[in-house]
Amino acid sequence: MIPEKNVLQELSGSPVAEKWAPSVEVFKDVPHVSRSSQQLTLMALGKASLVQIIERVEKSQSGTVFSVTPVIRNHKPVAEVLVADKGKVTRLMQPL
């Protein structure tokens, strides 16, 4: 599908609920579309998929990964990973 026809959407749900029941949000506003474009570009430039990043973190960190966001840090693409464990949230940076 060509990018102009692609629908940008996000799944989100509570990380503390007994069962994850995400809702779907379709991005229609310019800030969301711009941020999504940047994140998709960073993922395309990286070597790891979201699943691989989550698996890497789960091997080295206790808790549950509930957010992975592609960002730029020190001029390099990385993934900001949030992990919930025993009521605390840990923020980790992982290479893409």
C-alpha positions in Angstrom: 0.0 0.0 0.0 1.3 3.5 -0.8 2.0 5.7 2.2 -0.6 8.2 1.3 -3.3 5.6 1.6 -2.0 3.9 4.7 -4.0 4.3 7.9 -1.9 5.1 10.9 -3.2 3.5 14.1 -2.1 2.7 17.6 -3.1 -0.1 20.0 -3.1 1.0 23.6 -4.3 -0.6 26.8 -3.6 -0.6 30.6 -0.4 -2.4 31.5 -1.8 -3.2 35.0 -5.1 -4.8 33.9 -5.5 -8.5 34.5 -6.0 -9.0 30.8 -4.6 -6.7 28.1 -7.6 -5.4 26.2 -6.2 -2.7 23.8 -8.2 -0.1 22.0 -7.4 1.2 18.5 -6.8 4.8 17.8 -6.6 6.1 14.3 -4.2 9.0 13.9 -5.9 11.9 12.0 -4.1 14.9 13.4 -0.8 16.3 12.1 1.3 15.9 15.3 0.5 12.2 15.5 1.1 11.6 11.9 4.4 13.4 12.0 5.6 11.5 15.1 4.5 8.2 13.5 6.4 9.0 10.3 9.6 9.6 12.4 9.1 6.4 14.3 8.5 4.3 11.2 11.6 5.8 9.6 13.7 5.0 12.6 12.5 1.4 12.6 13.2 1.1 8.9 16.8 2.3 9.5 17.4 -0.1 12.5 18.3 -3.7 12.4 16.0 -5.0 15.2 12.2 -5.4 15.1 10.0 -4.4 18.0 9.7 -8.1 19.0 13.4 -8.6 19.0 13.9 -5.5 21.2 11.2 -6.7 23.7 12.8 -10.2 23.8 16.3 -8.7 24.4 15.0 -6.6 27.3 13.0 -9.5 28.8 16.2 -11.6 28.9 18.1 -9.0 30.9 15.4 -7.3 33.0 12.7 -8.6 35.3 9.2 -7.2 34.8 6.8 -6.6 31.9 7.7 -4.4 28.8 4.7 -2.2 28.2 6.1 0.5 25.8 8.7 0.6 23.1 9.2 4.0 21.3 11.7 4.6 18.6 13.6 7.9 19.4 16.8 9.7 18.5 19.4 10.0 21.3 22.9 11.4 20.7 22.3 11.4 17.0 21.5 7.7 16.9 18.3 5.7 16.6 17.4 3.9 19.7 14.3 2.4 21.4 13.1 3.8 24.6 11.7 0.8 26.5 9.5 1.1 29.6 9.3 -1.9 31.9 6.9 -2.3 34.8 8.1 -4.4 37.8 6.6 -4.5 41.3 4.9 -1.1 41.0 7.9 0.6 39.6 8.7 1.7 36.0 12.2 1.4 34.6 13.2 3.3 31.4 15.9 1.6 29.2 17.5 2.6 25.9 18.1 -0.2 23.4 19.9 0.1 20.0 17.7 -0.3 17.0 
